[in-house]
Amino acid sequence: MEKISYDDAVEEIASRDDRFDVGGYVFLRETLDYTIRMVRPTKKDPKSGGHVSGQQLLEGFRRCAVKNFGPMAITVLDEWGIRSTDDVGDMVFNLIEAEVFGKTDNDSKQDFASVYDFNEVFVTPFEPKA
């Protein structure tokens, strides 16, 4: 069986689940790549491989969104239909179902449930200080 490309998988996912824009999936892939580099295994822990936890991915997601979009992050994410960490989890599990992301037995959608509030991490840091 031929493995489907990421872009083809995203197009297929978006055709059956229109909650999230293709751009959000592209950003999620960039976030995963960034997060893997961020938590790259050390010589002391080579068995960690390239897998990242939901918590790690969400931290990478937050950092990438702030770095790439600054005070516009919440607006861009909202445009893509991504309004909470739960949405990120839904996207991740759509990609797992399409067999383009992997998971371990310890991974679940619950790992993404209400981890942080988008307003607190994407709006509050850019508000003027009194």
HELIX and SHEET records of a PDB file:
HELIX    1   1 TYR A    6  ARG A   16  1                                  11    
HELIX    2   2 VAL A   22  MET A   38  1                                  17    
HELIX    3   3 PRO A   46  SER A   48  5                                   3    
HELIX    4   4 GLY A   54  PHE A   69  1                                  16    
HELIX    5   5 GLY A   70  MET A   72  5                                   3    
HELIX    6   6 ALA A   73  GLU A   79  1                                   7    
HELIX    7   7 THR A   85  GLU A   97  1                                  13    
HELIX    8   8 LYS A  109  PHE A  112  5                                   4    
HELIX    9   9 PHE A  118  PHE A  122  1                                   5    
HELIX   10  10 THR A  124  PHE A  126  5                                   3    
END                                                                             
